[in-house]
Each structure stands twice: as C-alpha cells, then as structure tokens.
Amino acid sequence: MQVIDRLPRHTSPKISARTFRSGRKVVHTPWFTQREFSNRLLILIRASGPKTTVAIANQENVSIGLVQEMIGDAERDGKVVRDETDAGEIFWWTNEFSNYVWDGD
C-alpha cells in the first residue's frame, strides 16, 4: 500500500490505484479508469442493447463484484440507468434522460 502512489511514475502502462465506495481498493491500468470503462459500457449497450451485470462482467473479463462497483460509479455519474425486472434481474441502459429538458408540464 505504501508504494501505490509511486506506481504511475514507474510502470508502463501507468498503474494507478482506485478506491470504490465500498472501500474496495484496486490497482489498474488505464484501460480500467472510470472514464474508459464508462465509455466502453455505453458503446456496448448502444451496440447490442441493455446488458445484465453478469454479461458486462463477461465482456470485461473481470469479476462480478468488481464490475458491480464500476457500474455503480457509472450510474452515480449519470451514464447508465437500471431497469429491474419482476424477477429481480437488473438490466443496464444508457441514460437518455441526462440531457433532457423538462418542459414543466
């Protein structure tokens, strides 16, 4: 943990650290920054429709727990919205409401 702050200066590609809201800490390459992940997530959903967390984890080749954290950050950033089915399954969609201008009616 003491060397994490020094990693970006000594690695190629740069390895950075990230702490999720849950407290989980990870080290990652630029491929897994929140910005890069969110962009890939939006491209995936736009190309082939809404996805489950498991499908996204499979696409990213990471654990379900890790992808839940990353999707949660994308949701808090307003990039994606969830659709919970009656069976309790969650599908992720792009947030088409983020730039919507309400007319007041």
ABEGO torsion letter per residue (X at the ends): XAAAAAAAAABOBBBBBBBBAAGBBBBBBAAABAAAAAAAAAAAAAAAEBBBAAAAAAAAGBBAAAAAAAAAAAAAAGABBBBBBAAGBBBBBBBAAAABBBAGX
